[in-house]
Amino acid sequence: MITPPQFRRDFPEFGSEAVYPTPQVNLWLNLANMLLTSVWDDTPGAVGNPGVIGSITWSGNVATVTTPSPHGQIGFFDVTIGGAVPTAYNGTFFATVTGAASFTYPLPLAADPGAATTVGTYQIASNSVRDVGLELFTAHMLTLNKQAIDAAGAGGTPGQSVGPITSKSIGPVSVSFDVQAGIMEGASFWNLSTYGTRFYFFADIMGAGPSQIGVGCDINAILSFNGPAWIGPWPFPSQTGFSS
């Protein structure tokens, strides 16, 4: 399940608590989680096999991990530590790369647990396709929310339906955009933000593979890689329009 902090890390433009309150973020994440469960790919990904840990130490609410061989990560990544003693070191964390064979992760504790006597292993996790759907769905809804709030703040009626913006003007200067170049045919409601367009795009290409004929879904044909394409995750935006 995507949490508000993780969503804000992946989409830093929604980082303002004042503009996008956590309860509002949670609302749309929870709805997306309920709607997308079991229809998008919900298999947690993993990169490679569990890696061996050389040492784990704690200082100032931060755990530092060294590995006997390079971990191969750049920047930041999600990691699961397992089998370590003391067990306070175990769990899933958002880690920061500090070297080719080292990384740190936040571990706020009241007291130093001491160096790990049993170091265990680390597992680098990757996001599932469902996680991407959850975040794009939420970003789209938050964008529409802000449009309604801005309209109300300017004395307008919140929630009025509008289409994609085709032009802007500041004083005597104006600019027009080719809306058709940035929207997807048939996406309707999802074209009201770039996040929605991306959500629809990824939903639309699900099932892309050796065969893209028809609108049905024959499990035997899928297992043999020969047959109709999967019609996509119901109900976004409808049962129609997903076949290629």
ABEGO torsion letter per residue (X at the ends): XBBAAAAAAABAAAABAAABBAAAAAAAAAAAAAAABGABBABBBBBEBBBBBABBBBBGGBBBBBBABBAGBBEBBBBBBBGBOBAAABEBBBBBBABAABBBBBBBBABBAEBBABAEBBBBBBBBAAAAAAAAAAAAAAAAAAAAAAAAAAGBBBGBBBBBBABBBBEABBBBBBAAAABBBGAEAAAABAAAAAAAAAAAABGBBABBBEABBBAAAAAAGBEBBBAEBOAOABABGABX
